[in-house]
Amino acid sequence: MTQRVLVVGLGNMGMSHALAYTRIPGFEVVGVCERRIANRKMPEALKGARTFSNFDEALATLKPDVVSINTLPDTHADFAIKAMEAGAHVFVEKPLADTAENAEKVVATAHRTGKKLVVGYILRQHPSWVKFIEIARELGTPLVFRMNLNQQSNGETWEWHKRLMDSFPPIVDCGVHYVDVMCQMTKAKPIKVHAIGARLTDEVPVNNYGMLQVIFDDGSVGWYEAGWGPMMSETAFFVKDVIGPKGSVSIVMAETAGAVKSDDINAHTKTNQILWHHADMSKPDERIDMTDEPDHDGLCEREQRYLLKAINENIDLTDHMNDAVKSLKIVIAADRSIHTGQVVDL
């Protein structure tokens, strides 16, 4: 059975997802929706889709099987709940909602309606990151996580970041990815979060730089740092590093030395190599070559193939949904810690 898809939001991620559906047998994009749809020049692959500027109208008119939500985070929960209650499965970009409470309402709706809900944790579909997590689990307990993604954004990319910061600071918007990775590496329970932040420009209402620290009940600890804007440094903008009693594993970007810009969306998932160090020196350091990996659009396609598989094979997504809520709770607690100056108990 072909799944009829309504794509809502056609920004950077939305357009990538919309085009991904057109490449996958089993999906048909029947509608696209965004507020300024009249100004949008459609690529050839989407010219057969009906266009809408109003989500409720699109949902009622098309009665789609799948709704793909790629709008700003403050609309995610409302659109996802309406879509599932109208009988559609949902793909929703991260973060799942604007608050932990709303995220829990979305998950409760998925359970109540029996509809599939896949959240856009793109790294979960990335072969290099799957390998990175797999090796980290072999390093013993506790683990130390060191991660960041700072982006020196200018021009169009800075305008996009400013729009995102109408909803969330980068420590929340990007942080959910990397906190989710930490939670996959240790199954321990996160118990405390502390964070600091700074607003480095008057152009945005939130801290465009932040750094969180999270503590787990097995003694594991980690930090994540994120900053957006034309003032950001590109020195060590991409750190993905995990240390345990038995050694360490790192994602190594060979091109970091000037060839890749931090605001290049492909740079956010690119790995090149995984470096595995053994503490007992039983083996020399291993460099696992990952250069032949999917690009950003290829990863978006993997996410949508996973959604189709979940629908066709009736995959239980309970853990996937609960993990999305857990990572959101951690980064929202981090933002609260910045504003209160206090350590937040989870």
C-alpha positions as CSV (number, residue, x, y, z in Angstrom):
1,M,0.0,0.0,0.0
2,T,1.4,3.4,-1.0
3,Q,1.5,5.9,1.9
4,R,0.1,9.3,0.9
5,V,2.3,12.0,2.5
6,L,1.6,15.6,3.4
7,V,4.9,17.5,4.1
8,V,4.6,20.6,6.3
9,G,7.5,23.0,6.3
10,L,9.9,23.3,3.4
11,G,13.0,24.8,5.0
12,N,16.4,23.1,5.0
13,M,15.2,19.9,6.6
14,G,11.7,19.9,5.2
15,M,12.8,20.1,1.6
16,S,15.3,17.3,2.1
17,H,12.6,15.1,3.6
18,A,10.1,16.0,0.9
19,L,12.5,15.0,-1.8
20,A,13.4,11.8,0.1
21,Y,9.8,10.6,-0.1
22,T,9.8,11.0,-3.9
23,R,12.8,8.6,-4.1
24,I,11.2,5.8,-2.0
25,P,8.7,3.3,-3.5
26,G,5.8,3.1,-1.1
27,F,5.5,6.9,-0.5
28,E,3.7,9.5,-2.6
29,V,3.9,13.2,-1.7
30,V,0.3,14.4,-2.3
31,G,0.6,17.8,-0.6
32,V,3.1,20.4,0.7
33,C,2.3,23.1,3.1
34,E,4.1,26.2,4.4
35,R,2.9,29.7,5.2
36,R,4.6,31.4,2.3
37,I,3.9,28.6,-0.2
38,A,3.0,31.2,-2.9
39,N,6.6,32.3,-3.0
40,R,8.1,28.8,-3.1
41,K,9.6,27.6,-6.3
42,M,9.0,23.8,-6.4
43,P,11.6,21.3,-7.6
44,E,10.4,19.1,-10.5
45,A,9.9,16.1,-8.2
46,L,7.3,17.9,-6.1
47,K,5.3,19.7,-8.9
48,G,2.5,17.1,-8.8
49,A,1.8,17.8,-5.1
50,R,-1.0,20.1,-4.1
51,T,0.1,23.3,-2.2
52,F,-1.4,24.7,0.9
53,S,-0.6,27.7,3.2
54,N,-2.7,26.4,6.1
55,F,-2.0,23.1,7.9
56,D,-5.6,22.4,9.1
57,E,-6.9,22.9,5.6
58,A,-4.3,20.6,4.1
59,L,-5.0,17.9,6.7
60,A,-8.8,18.1,6.2
61,T,-8.6,18.2,2.4
62,L,-6.0,15.5,1.8
63,K,-6.7,13.1,4.6
64,P,-3.1,11.8,4.3
65,D,-1.7,8.5,5.6
66,V,1.5,10.2,6.7
67,V,2.2,13.8,7.9
68,S,5.9,15.0,7.9
69,I,6.3,17.9,10.2
70,N,9.4,20.1,9.6
71,T,8.2,23.4,11.0
72,L,9.6,25.4,13.9
73,P,9.6,23.5,17.2
74,D,6.7,25.5,18.8
75,T,4.3,23.9,16.3
76,H,5.5,20.3,16.5
77,A,3.3,19.0,19.3
78,D,0.1,20.7,18.0
79,F,0.6,19.5,14.4
80,A,1.6,16.0,15.4
81,I,-1.4,15.5,17.7
82,K,-3.8,16.8,15.1
83,A,-2.3,14.5,12.4
84,M,-2.5,11.4,14.5
85,E,-6.0,12.1,15.6
86,A,-6.9,12.5,12.0
87,G,-5.6,9.0,11.3
88,A,-2.1,9.7,10.0
89,H,1.3,8.3,11.0
90,V,3.8,11.1,11.8
91,F,7.4,12.0,11.2
92,V,8.4,15.0,13.2
93,E,11.7,16.8,13.2
94,K,13.5,17.1,16.5
95,P,12.9,18.5,19.1
96,L,9.6,16.6,19.5
97,A,7.9,19.6,21.2
98,D,8.5,22.9,22.9
99,T,8.1,21.5,26.4
100,A,8.6,18.1,28.0
101,E,4.9,18.1,29.0
102,N,3.8,18.6,25.4
103,A,6.3,15.9,24.2
104,E,4.6,13.5,26.6
105,K,1.2,14.5,25.2
106,V,2.4,13.7,21.7
107,V,3.7,10.2,22.8
108,A,0.4,9.6,24.7
109,T,-1.5,10.4,21.5
110,A,0.6,7.9,19.5
111,H,-0.2,5.2,22.0
112,R,-3.9,6.1,22.1
113,T,-4.4,6.2,18.3
114,G,-2.0,3.4,17.4
115,K,-0.2,5.6,14.9
116,K,3.6,5.4,14.3
117,L,5.6,8.4,15.5
118,V,9.2,8.7,14.3
119,V,11.3,11.7,15.6
120,G,14.0,13.1,13.4
121,Y,17.1,11.9,15.3
122,I,19.1,11.6,12.1
123,L,22.2,10.2,13.9
124,R,20.3,7.1,14.8
125,Q,20.2,6.2,11.0
126,H,23.8,7.0,10.4
127,P,26.1,4.0,10.1
128,S,29.2,5.8,11.5
129,W,27.3,7.0,14.6
130,V,25.8,3.6,15.1
131,K,29.4,2.2,15.1
132,F,30.6,5.0,17.4
133,I,27.9,4.1,19.9
134,E,28.6,0.4,19.6
135,I,32.4,0.9,20.4
136,A,31.6,3.3,23.3
137,R,29.6,0.6,24.9
138,E,32.7,-1.6,25.0
139,L,34.8,0.9,27.0
140,G,33.5,0.0,30.4
141,T,31.8,2.2,33.1
142,P,31.8,5.0,33.9
143,L,32.1,6.9,30.6
144,V,33.2,10.5,29.9
145,F,31.4,12.2,27.0
146,R,33.0,15.3,25.4
147,M,30.9,16.7,22.5
148,N,30.2,20.0,20.7
149,L,28.9,21.5,17.5
150,N,29.6,25.2,17.2
151,Q,28.6,26.9,13.9
152,Q,30.0,30.1,12.5
153,S,26.9,31.0,10.6
154,N,26.6,33.9,8.2
155,G,24.1,35.3,5.7
156,E,21.3,32.8,4.9
157,T,22.5,30.3,7.5
158,W,22.5,33.0,10.2
159,E,19.0,34.0,9.2
160,W,17.9,30.4,9.5
161,H,19.5,30.1,13.0
162,K,17.8,33.3,14.1
163,R,14.4,31.9,13.1
164,L,15.2,28.7,15.1
165,M,16.1,30.7,18.1
166,D,12.6,32.2,18.2
167,S,11.8,28.8,19.7
168,F,14.9,27.4,21.4
169,P,18.6,28.2,22.0
170,P,21.2,26.0,20.3
171,I,21.9,24.0,23.4
172,V,18.3,22.7,23.3
173,D,17.8,22.5,19.5
174,C,21.1,20.7,18.7
175,G,21.7,19.3,22.2
176,V,18.9,16.7,21.9
177,H,20.9,14.9,19.3
178,Y,24.1,14.5,21.4
179,V,22.4,13.9,24.7
180,D,20.5,11.2,23.0
181,V,23.8,9.7,21.8
182,M,25.1,9.8,25.4
183,C,22.0,8.1,26.7
184,Q,22.4,5.3,24.1
185,M,26.0,4.8,25.1
186,T,25.2,4.4,28.8
187,K,21.9,2.9,29.8
188,A,22.3,4.6,33.1
189,K,19.8,7.1,34.4
190,P,20.6,10.8,34.0
191,I,20.3,12.4,37.4
192,K,21.7,16.0,37.4
193,V,22.3,18.8,34.8
194,H,24.2,22.0,35.1
195,A,24.7,24.5,32.3
196,I,26.1,28.0,31.5
197,G,25.2,30.2,28.6
198,A,25.8,33.6,27.0
199,R,23.9,35.9,24.6
200,L,26.6,37.2,22.3
201,T,24.3,39.4,20.1
202,D,21.3,41.6,20.4
203,E,19.8,40.1,17.3
204,V,18.3,37.1,19.2
205,P,16.2,36.8,22.4
206,V,18.1,33.8,23.8
207,N,21.6,32.6,24.6
208,N,23.2,31.8,21.3
209,Y,26.0,30.0,23.2
210,G,25.6,27.3,25.9
211,M,27.4,24.4,27.5
212,L,25.8,21.7,29.6
213,Q,27.1,19.1,32.0
214,V,25.1,15.9,32.7
215,I,25.7,13.3,35.4
216,F,24.4,9.7,35.3
217,D,23.7,7.4,38.1
218,D,26.6,5.0,37.1
219,G,29.1,7.8,37.5
220,S,29.2,8.6,33.8
221,V,29.6,12.4,33.1
222,G,29.4,14.4,29.9
223,W,29.5,17.9,28.4
224,Y,27.9,19.3,25.3
225,E,28.6,22.8,23.9
226,A,26.8,24.6,21.1
227,G,27.0,28.1,19.7
228,W,25.5,29.7,16.6
229,G,26.4,33.0,14.9
230,P,28.9,35.0,12.9
231,M,31.1,35.6,16.0
232,M,31.7,31.9,16.7
233,S,35.2,30.4,16.5
234,E,35.8,27.5,14.1
235,T,38.6,26.2,16.4
236,A,37.6,22.7,17.6
237,F,34.0,23.3,16.5
238,F,33.4,19.6,16.1
239,V,34.4,17.4,19.1
240,K,32.9,13.9,19.4
241,D,34.9,12.0,22.0
242,V,34.1,9.3,24.6
243,I,36.5,7.9,27.3
244,G,36.1,4.9,29.5
245,P,38.2,2.6,31.7
246,K,39.2,0.5,28.7
247,G,40.1,3.3,26.3
248,S,38.5,5.9,24.1
249,V,36.7,6.4,20.8
250,S,36.6,9.6,18.8
251,I,35.0,10.8,15.6
252,V,37.9,12.3,13.6
253,M,37.3,14.8,10.8
254,A,40.3,14.9,8.5
255,E,39.0,18.0,6.8
256,T,38.5,20.1,10.0
257,A,41.7,22.1,9.2
258,G,39.9,24.8,7.2
259,A,38.4,22.8,4.4
260,V,34.9,22.3,5.9
261,K,32.9,25.3,7.3
262,S,31.1,24.8,10.6
263,D,27.8,26.0,9.1
264,D,27.9,23.3,6.3
265,I,25.0,21.0,7.1
266,N,26.9,18.0,5.8
267,A,29.8,18.7,8.2
268,H,27.4,18.1,11.2
269,T,27.2,14.3,10.4
270,K,30.4,13.7,8.5
271,T,32.9,11.5,10.2
272,N,35.7,10.3,7.9
273,Q,37.3,8.1,10.6
274,I,36.5,6.6,13.9
275,L,39.7,6.4,16.1
276,W,39.6,3.6,18.7
277,H,42.3,3.7,21.5
278,H,42.8,0.6,23.7
279,A,44.0,1.5,27.3
280,D,45.8,-1.8,27.8
281,M,47.7,-1.3,24.5
282,S,46.7,-4.8,23.5
283,K,46.1,-3.5,20.0
284,P,47.5,-0.4,18.3
285,D,45.1,2.5,17.8
286,E,42.5,1.5,15.2
287,R,41.4,4.0,12.5
288,I,38.1,2.8,11.0
289,D,37.6,4.4,7.6
290,M,34.1,5.9,7.2
291,T,34.6,8.1,4.2
292,D,32.1,6.2,2.0
293,E,29.0,7.3,4.0
294,P,25.7,8.8,3.2
295,D,25.4,12.6,2.8
296,H,22.8,14.7,4.5
297,D,20.1,14.0,1.9
298,G,20.9,10.3,2.0
299,L,20.5,10.3,5.8
300,C,17.1,12.0,5.5
301,E,16.1,9.2,3.1
302,R,17.2,6.6,5.6
303,E,15.0,8.2,8.2
304,Q,11.9,8.0,5.9
305,R,12.7,4.4,5.0
306,Y,12.7,3.6,8.7
307,L,9.3,5.2,9.0
308,L,8.0,3.1,6.2
309,K,9.5,0.0,7.7
310,A,7.9,0.9,11.1
311,I,4.5,1.2,9.4
312,N,4.7,-1.9,7.2
313,E,6.2,-4.1,9.9
314,N,4.3,-2.6,12.8
315,I,7.5,-1.9,14.7
316,D,7.1,-1.1,18.4
317,L,8.4,2.5,18.7
318,T,7.9,2.9,22.5
319,D,11.6,3.1,23.3
320,H,12.2,5.5,20.4
321,M,9.5,7.8,21.6
322,N,10.5,7.6,25.3
323,D,14.1,8.4,24.4
324,A,13.0,11.5,22.5
325,V,11.2,12.7,25.6
326,K,14.1,11.9,27.9
327,S,16.7,13.8,25.8
328,L,14.4,16.8,25.5
329,K,13.9,16.8,29.3
330,I,17.6,16.9,29.8
331,V,18.3,19.8,27.5
332,I,15.3,21.8,28.7
333,A,16.6,21.3,32.3
334,A,20.0,22.6,31.0
335,D,18.3,25.8,29.7
336,R,16.6,26.1,33.1
337,S,19.9,25.7,34.9
338,I,21.4,28.6,32.9
339,H,18.6,30.9,33.9
340,T,18.5,29.9,37.6
341,G,22.2,29.3,38.1
342,Q,21.4,26.1,39.9
343,V,22.1,22.4,39.3
344,V,18.8,20.8,38.2
345,D,17.9,17.4,39.6
346,L,16.2,15.2,36.9
